[in-house]
Amino acid sequence: MKSPLLSLPGAVPAEAPDEGVAAHYGDLFREQRTLADGSGFVDLSHRGVVTVSGPERLTWLHLLLTQHVSELAPGVATEALVLSANGHIEHALYLVDDGETTWCHVEPGTTQSLVAYLESMKFFYRVEVADRSAERAVVHLPAGSVTANPEGVPVRETAHGRDLFLPRESLAEFAAAHGPAVGVLALEALRVEGHRPRLGLETDHRTIPHELGWLESAVHLSKGCYRGQETVARVHNLGKPPRRLVFLHLDGSEVKLPGHGAPVRLAEDGAEGRQLGFVTTSARHHELGPIALALVKRNVPVDAPLLADTTAAAQETVVAP
């Protein structure tokens, strides 16, 4: 759905996977500094919103998700994954429960398949699953924002800020009262700086949680059985995921950033060397300059200079080998 905020002055539409909202409003670095200072908001109304209600919602979700949610207290935010039987990441959910309903926002384009999976797993449990994307719009407030939470609106608060599940019809009114609006590219730059993975960018069809550092925030290693748990336990006990997420400082003299999927090689092997990974997200940061996240083979030396496509890159460890 196309956001009404694309009509704001200077709005430039975002590209995949964030179509429907603004990439920026004319000044990318200023918008990043606005977020870093705890001001403004980001329109994330293109993200899917899924709710689960019913008296058994938390115990039921606990059986399906990688996170421990059976005793999730109202207002406490968490995140969780849905894995395949082989332990590969299929969905990432950003959750909060309000005491009656569990609210989740998910990546654009994944809502339909997630709802279909949840519906197929209801069996005899007293739960109701609903796609609320048409009536609710996600808005992100940065950490330190003094904007008050609208009355009656579910709020998911973490160390990185607050996600509001606004009624979609109130989005333009909220923007007029609580601007300035900030584009998703600014939020993405801060996400890359914070080493936080995103489904569909840092993941492919065979990604497991260990490779991205998602064990710390989205996986509970001591909870009961869920689909894919055997892979999670086995790789955790062996301590050897096949790949690992790295943070890259890119050569600032290059005009063009390496795009998603660009090959990563050892610098000493040159642009014709063997591919050892790929760039997942790149960004221009207001303080750090050009930066990126990449997924590389576990045995790539942690201090080795790299090439991201043809751009020289120095790596920082996100997931230890």
Summary of the structure (lengths in Angstrom):
residues: 321
radius of gyration: 19.9
end to end distance: 40.8
largest distance: 59.9
contacts: 1068
relative contact order: 0.15
helix: 23%
strand: 31%
